[in-house]
Amino acid sequence: MEPSEILQRLKGYISKEILDGKDIGLEASTPLLEWGIINSLEMARFVAFLQNRFSVEVPAEKIVVEHFRDLKSVAALVVELSSEKNNNNPLVKKLS
């Protein structure tokens, strides 16, 4: 999945599920934590969304400010976790 597609899906989730459809001008660089868009309860829901939607495991040590600062950071985390998942997949290794 392309980073731009990941960004669109993240933006859609935040807009619909967290902001209840309110248009606050959410951009890839909007500070999610600093602006209080994501709080501790929403973080748990957001991580569950990431795991379900993108089929990645988000380990506790990755749930830090640097990975959830803004949508760009979250998208980069999803790409990183997807890459790790694929690199650990024996089928992918065999095909490489």
N, CA, C and O of each residue as an XYZ file, in Angstrom:
384
protein
N       0.844     -1.170      0.000
C       0.000      0.000      0.000
C       0.895      1.241      0.000
O       1.869      1.315      0.748
N       0.563      2.182     -0.821
C       1.334      3.419     -0.956
C       1.134      4.324      0.260
O       0.049      4.353      0.840
N       2.185      5.067      0.649
C       2.051      5.995      1.783
C       0.894      6.983      1.624
O       0.233      7.319      2.607
N       0.642      7.450      0.400
C      -0.459      8.403      0.195
C      -1.811      7.750      0.488
O      -2.715      8.397      1.018
N      -1.943      6.480      0.145
C      -3.183      5.752      0.437
C      -3.332      5.535      1.947
O      -4.429      5.653      2.492
N      -2.230      5.222      2.606
C      -2.249      5.060      4.066
C      -2.673      6.377      4.709
O      -3.518      6.389      5.604
N      -2.091      7.482      4.255
C      -2.457      8.799      4.796
C      -3.947      9.086      4.637
O      -4.585      9.591      5.561
N      -4.496      8.767      3.479
C      -5.926      9.013      3.242
C      -6.795      8.179      4.181
O      -7.794      8.670      4.706
N      -6.419      6.928      4.389
C      -7.186      6.065      5.288
C      -7.080      6.539      6.735
O      -8.062      6.502      7.476
N      -5.894      6.983      7.134
C      -5.710      7.510      8.491
C      -6.538      8.774      8.683
O      -7.223      8.933      9.694
N      -6.469      9.662      7.712
C      -7.226     10.917      7.784
C      -8.726     10.624      7.850
O      -9.453     11.260      8.614
N      -9.180      9.673      7.059
C     -10.593      9.300      7.069
C     -11.028      8.763      8.422
O     -12.103      9.105      8.915
N     -10.198      7.927      9.022
C     -10.523      7.364     10.326
C     -10.581      8.465     11.389
O     -11.547      8.549     12.148
N      -9.553      9.303     11.441
C      -9.508     10.379     12.437
C     -10.715     11.296     12.265
O     -11.379     11.644     13.242
N     -10.999     11.687     11.025
C     -12.111     12.594     10.759
C     -13.450     11.997     11.178
O     -14.258     12.661     11.828
N     -13.676     10.763     10.809
C     -14.974     10.131     11.069
C     -15.122      9.643     12.504
O     -16.116      9.945     13.165
N     -14.143      8.893     12.986
C     -14.288      8.216     14.276
C     -13.884      9.066     15.481
O     -14.468      8.929     16.556
N     -12.909      9.925     15.315
C     -12.421     10.701     16.454
C     -13.007     12.113     16.461
O     -13.381     12.629     17.514
N     -13.083     12.729     15.298
C     -13.593     14.098     15.212
C     -15.077     14.154     14.871
O     -15.629     15.237     14.679
N     -15.722     13.000     14.796
C     -17.163     12.919     14.497
C     -17.549     13.691     13.242
O     -18.605     14.320     13.183
N     -16.674     13.634     12.240
C     -16.972     14.265     10.961
C     -16.694     15.759     10.899
O     -16.929     16.388      9.866
N     -16.195     16.339     11.991
C     -15.891     17.781     11.985
C     -14.678     18.057     11.107
O     -13.688     17.327     11.136
N     -14.779     19.125     10.329
C     -13.670     19.518      9.469
C     -12.815     20.545     10.199
O     -13.207     21.703     10.339
N     -11.650     20.115     10.663
C     -10.741     21.037     11.346
C      -9.538     21.351     10.458
O      -8.546     21.917     10.918
N      -9.636     20.979      9.187
C      -8.511     21.198      8.280
C      -7.388     20.218      8.542
O      -6.213     20.576      8.459
N      -7.744     18.985      8.857
C      -6.765     17.941      9.172
C      -5.850     17.691      7.983
O      -6.306     17.360      6.889
N      -4.558     17.854      8.213
C      -3.541     17.630      7.191
C      -2.560     16.582      7.684
O      -2.616     16.179      8.845
N      -1.673     16.141      6.824
C      -0.679     15.129      7.185
C       0.227     15.599      8.315
O       0.769     14.782      9.060
N       0.392     16.909      8.445
C       1.288     17.453      9.468
C       0.559     18.033     10.681
O       1.198     18.621     11.554
N      -0.753     17.880     10.753
C      -1.506     18.377     11.907
C      -1.038     17.657     13.169
O      -1.032     16.426     13.201
N      -0.646     18.395     14.207
C      -0.156     17.760     15.441
C      -1.291     17.079     16.223
O      -2.083     17.745     16.890
N      -1.353     15.772     16.132
C      -2.448     15.005     16.727
C      -2.452     15.047     18.249
O      -3.509     15.205     18.860
N      -1.306     14.910     18.854
C      -1.219     14.888     20.318
C      -1.246     16.299     20.886
O      -1.962     16.574     21.849
N      -0.474     17.181     20.293
C      -0.363     18.567     20.770
C      -1.720     19.268     20.753
O      -2.031     20.039     21.660
N      -2.518     19.007     19.737
C      -3.828     19.641     19.631
C      -4.906     18.874     20.386
O      -6.065     19.288     20.400
N      -4.535     17.759     21.014
C      -5.499     16.978     21.786
C      -6.476     16.180     20.934
O      -7.528     15.762     21.419
N      -6.138     15.970     19.676
C      -7.006     15.182     18.797
C      -7.021     13.733     19.268
O      -8.066     13.081     19.266
N      -5.864     13.239     19.668
C      -5.759     11.879     20.195
C      -5.380     11.969     21.668
O      -4.357     12.552     22.028
N      -6.229     11.378     22.516
C      -5.923     11.270     23.934
C      -5.665      9.792     24.248
O      -5.599      8.972     23.332
N      -5.522      9.454     25.504
C      -5.162      8.069     25.841
C      -6.234      7.070     25.415
O      -5.902      5.991     24.924
N      -7.504      7.402     25.591
C      -8.578      6.494     25.176
C      -8.602      6.352     23.660
O      -8.704      5.244     23.131
N      -8.508      7.474     22.972
C      -8.499      7.436     21.505
C      -7.262      6.716     20.982
O      -7.318      6.075     19.932
N      -6.148      6.813     21.699
C      -4.918      6.128     21.284
C      -5.153      4.623     21.228
O      -4.728      3.963     20.280
N      -5.820      4.083     22.229
C      -6.098      2.647     22.247
C      -6.962      2.250     21.042
O      -6.702      1.241     20.387
N      -7.980      3.047     20.765
C      -8.848      2.772     19.604
C      -8.082      2.918     18.292
O      -8.264      2.125     17.368
N      -7.224      3.936     18.216
C      -6.452      4.201     17.006
C      -5.470      3.060     16.736
O      -5.336      2.617     15.596
N      -4.791      2.589     17.767
C      -3.855      1.472     17.607
C      -4.612      0.225     17.148
O      -4.133     -0.503     16.280
N      -5.782     -0.024     17.722
C      -6.601     -1.174     17.291
C      -6.982     -1.030     15.814
O      -6.957     -2.008     15.066
N      -7.334      0.188     15.400
C      -7.648      0.436     13.989
C      -6.449      0.123     13.109
O      -6.588     -0.555     12.092
N      -5.266      0.613     13.492
C      -4.056      0.362     12.704
C      -3.804     -1.130     12.554
O      -3.496     -1.611     11.464
N      -3.937     -1.850     13.644
C      -3.676     -3.292     13.620
C      -4.685     -4.022     12.738
O      -4.318     -4.920     11.980
N      -5.953     -3.636     12.838
C      -6.986     -4.300     12.042
C      -6.953     -3.888     10.574
O      -7.023     -4.739      9.687
N      -6.849     -2.601     10.319
C      -6.939     -2.102      8.937
C      -5.711     -2.427      8.106
O      -5.818     -2.740      6.921
N      -4.532     -2.350      8.739
C      -3.298     -2.530      7.984
C      -2.620     -3.859      8.273
O      -1.526     -4.117      7.771
N      -3.254     -4.707      9.078
C      -2.731     -6.049      9.406
C      -1.294     -5.998      9.924
O      -0.428     -6.751      9.477
N      -1.063     -5.101     10.870
C       0.251     -4.991     11.499
C       0.080     -5.129     13.006
O      -0.991     -4.862     13.550
N       1.135     -5.542     13.658
C       1.173     -5.568     15.116
C       1.921     -4.316     15.562
O       3.030     -4.052     15.099
N       1.317     -3.554     16.455
C       1.970     -2.354     16.978
C       2.456     -2.683     18.389
O       1.669     -2.676     19.336
N       3.755     -2.972     18.530
C       4.273     -3.306     19.857
C       4.233     -2.087     20.784
O       4.293     -0.944     20.331
N       4.132     -2.352     22.071
C       4.030     -1.275     23.066
C       5.171     -0.273     22.945
O       4.966      0.926     23.135
N       6.365     -0.753     22.632
C       7.507      0.164     22.550
C       7.418      1.123     21.360
O       8.172      2.094     21.293
N       6.507      0.862     20.425
C       6.317      1.758     19.278
C       5.237      2.810     19.545
O       5.068      3.743     18.760
N       4.506      2.658     20.658
C       3.444      3.611     20.982
C       4.071      4.757     21.782
O       3.937      4.849     23.002
N       4.754      5.615     21.042
C       5.463      6.763     21.617
C       5.148      7.999     20.776
O       4.681      7.904     19.641
N       5.419      9.154     21.370
C       5.105     10.433     20.724
C       5.661     10.518     19.313
O       4.953     10.970     18.412
N       6.878     10.110     19.090
C       7.487     10.270     17.765
C       6.720      9.537     16.660
O       6.769      9.952     15.502
N       6.018      8.462     16.995
C       5.266      7.704     15.985
C       3.825      8.188     15.820
O       3.148      7.808     14.865
N       3.354      9.028     16.750
C       1.962      9.486     16.700
C       1.849     11.006     16.723
O       0.791     11.552     17.034
N       2.932     11.677     16.396
C       2.977     13.141     16.393
C       1.968     13.719     15.389
O       1.253     14.673     15.698
N       1.918     13.134     14.194
C       1.022     13.590     13.136
C       0.749     12.409     12.199
O       1.293     11.321     12.389
N      -0.083     12.628     11.204
C      -0.444     11.533     10.296
C       0.752     11.021      9.499
O       0.823      9.831      9.195
N       1.681     11.894      9.161
C       2.896     11.453      8.444
C       3.679     10.461      9.292
O       4.172      9.454      8.784
N       3.791     10.747     10.582
C       4.524      9.854     11.490
C       3.832      8.507     11.618
O       4.484      7.463     11.625
N       2.502      8.534     11.719
C       1.739      7.286     11.836
C       1.865      6.474     10.555
O       2.045      5.257     10.604
N       1.771      7.145      9.405
C       1.911      6.451      8.122
C       3.293      5.811      8.005
O       3.418      4.684      7.525
N       4.325      6.524      8.440
C       5.683      5.972      8.406
C       5.784      4.744      9.303
O       6.456      3.773      8.954
N       5.122      4.781     10.449
C       5.110      3.625     11.349
C       4.439      2.429     10.682
O       4.938      1.308     10.772
N       3.322      2.661     10.019
C       2.606      1.572      9.332
C       3.489      0.967      8.241
O       3.559     -0.254      8.098
N       4.159      1.823      7.476
C       5.064      1.336      6.429
C       6.190      0.508      7.053
O       6.524     -0.565      6.552
N       6.770      1.006      8.139
C       7.852      0.292      8.824
C       7.384     -1.071      9.337
O       8.055     -2.082      9.131
N       6.232     -1.089     10.003
C       5.718     -2.351     10.555
C       5.327     -3.329      9.447
O       5.524     -4.536      9.587
N       4.780     -2.817      8.359
C       4.432     -3.677      7.214
C       5.681     -4.283      6.600
O       5.705     -5.459      6.238
N       6.717     -3.464      6.489
C       7.987     -3.933      5.937
C       8.597     -5.013      6.824
O       9.072     -6.036      6.329
N       8.583     -4.781      8.135
C       9.111     -5.783      9.075
C       8.326     -7.080      8.971
O       8.898     -8.171      8.993
N       7.008     -6.948      8.856
C       6.150     -8.131      8.751
C       6.493     -8.920      7.488
O       6.608    -10.145      7.525
N       6.655     -8.214      6.378
C       6.977     -8.882      5.118
C       8.367     -9.487      5.124
O       8.586    -10.546      4.534
N       9.310     -8.827      5.784
C      10.672     -9.364      5.859
C      10.751    -10.605      6.729
O      11.646    -11.432      6.557
N       9.816    -10.739      7.665
C       9.786    -11.911      8.540
C       8.921    -13.036      7.986
O       8.840    -14.114      8.575
N       8.283    -12.783      6.864
C       7.422    -13.784      6.247
C       8.284    -14.743      5.411
O       8.935    -14.314      4.459
N       8.292    -16.035      5.760
C       9.130    -17.006      5.025
C       8.822    -17.042      3.532
O       9.728    -17.239      2.722
N       7.559    -16.855      3.155
C       7.195    -16.881      1.745
C       7.842    -15.717      1.008
O       8.357    -15.887     -0.097
N       7.817    -14.533      1.618
C       8.430    -13.357      0.996
C       9.945    -13.577      0.876
O      10.540    -13.258     -0.153
N      10.556    -14.112      1.913
C      12.000    -14.386      1.874
C      12.327    -15.364      0.755
O      13.322    -15.196      0.049
N      11.489    -16.386      0.592
C      11.722    -17.399     -0.428
C      11.619    -16.795     -1.822
O      12.362    -17.175     -2.728
N      10.677    -15.833     -1.993
C      10.457    -15.216     -3.303
C      11.531    -14.180     -3.625
O      11.698    -13.805     -4.786
N      12.253    -13.718     -2.619
C      13.264    -12.673     -2.846
C      14.502    -13.227     -3.511
O      15.447    -12.483     -3.772
